């Protein structure tokens, strides 16, 4: 199982590195870079989860390694909450800048009354 431990530890390191990258882009406000970093985080997290699932049954992890895993899980939860808040802020800002379009009416420009009886 040492190989499993080493590959799992390497993947955990990748997840931690990618968490840092997402944090940086989240604070920097670069939406495209954040999107790319988030996609990469998702990929390394899924790879880590697959390896972790197999390795957990073997109980090859000591307490410090388990604490790292718990820390990463906590950070992922925090990032998800931060992204949800950021999304809500952006939507509110867009709504205040881009007012909803008025509903189309059947009226003659310059006159407030709709045309009635025109077929």
C-alpha positions, 0 to 999 in steps of 0.5 A: 500500500505504500504506492497508494499512500504516495499517489494519494499524498501527491494528489492531495498536494495537487488539490491544495495547490489548486485551492491556492490558485482558485483563492488567488483568482477569486480575490483578484476578480479575474473571471476567466482565470477563476473559471479555468482554475475552478475547472482544474480544481474540480478535476484534481478533486475528483481524481483525489476522491477516486484514489482516496475512496480506494485507499480509505478501506486500507486505512493507510493514513496517519492522523496528520494526513487525515487532518490535511484531508479534513482541512482541504474539505473545509476549504472547499466548503468555504470556497463554494460559499465565497463563490455563491456570495460573489455570484449573488453580488455580481447578479445584483450589480448587473441587475442595477446596471442593466435594467430589465427591458420594457415589455413590447407594446403595440403603440405608435412611437410618441403616443402613449395610447396603444392602438386599438382596433387595428388588424 
